[in-house]
Amino acid sequence: MGGKAFASGPEALPTPRMPPAVYRFLLDQFLVQIASFFERVATPIEAPEKTSFGDIDLIVAQPRDAGLNIQQISTAIDAKRTISAPPIHSFAVPYPHLGGCYIQLDIQVCEIDNFDWEVFHKSHGDLWNLLGSSIRPFGLTANEKGLYLRIPEIEERDRKRSLVFLTADPDAVLYFLGLDRDAYAQPFKAIDDMYEYACNARFFRPSSYVKDGLRANDRKRMAQRELYRRFVEEYVPQNKTASQEHCKVERLAREQVLEESLERFVKREEYAINVQAWRREREELAHKSEARDWRRRQAEEDKVYADAWINAYGRARER
């Protein structure tokens, strides 16, 4: 996804950006065509104020035919070329009435159980980049699978192992974050509307967006994502509502959010099991390390004793 899959290389295909009218006409056409192959087909809600589009993104699940292959789809939509990098398949489709040019159609195939979350999480462009910076200080993170909680004592040593899955229910996540479901279900009319929505999240605090205090990933995001950069450098510092420190949020501790998360999503038992398993592993590693250290010290002592005996024996023979 991004609109540049076919734009480089020795056999590059021109894929010019689409004006909104062309984009929406083709989107409706592809939604109908691809629905003949999959039970679930959707496109993420677009980012606000887009004046052109580099590609068309569809998310699909549950093939109608178990024997479906990508070539069947490619033939049906008259694709000139296909690039498959599962779960995403990119198709270069002739641009209507623009000879020699193509539209990039990206189709992401996901599991039916994760379909709603994938569409939800990819909607509104950079919105989840903004929300991610809000929830991270409280030990929460969202990815393509759902909302997760991080176990503090594991996080520093093994970030992947520290994750505890909470939910992939979009409505449950919006409720937990204090965000309006109906507003999320519609495109934002303006970028500032999306910014205001992000600031209404219950874990939002301006101190999470101080430029000098950003993590490396966020600094990289600022360099690559214009909407994120504007939010950090312009909107939060200049907007009076966003710039007012929310006292309750600033005082809210990560431990409080941890307890609320475990209770709300019924994850206390899983959390405890993961912590206990981690501690057992750390203890076993510590015992093994101690045993290795003891063997190393013993070997060193044995060597010292052997060297001393050899030297003494050598001196005795010399006499």
Summary of the structure (lengths in Angstrom):
residues: 319
radius of gyration: 27.9
end to end distance: 85.5
largest distance: 106.3
contacts: 878
relative contact order: 0.09
helix: 54%
strand: 15%
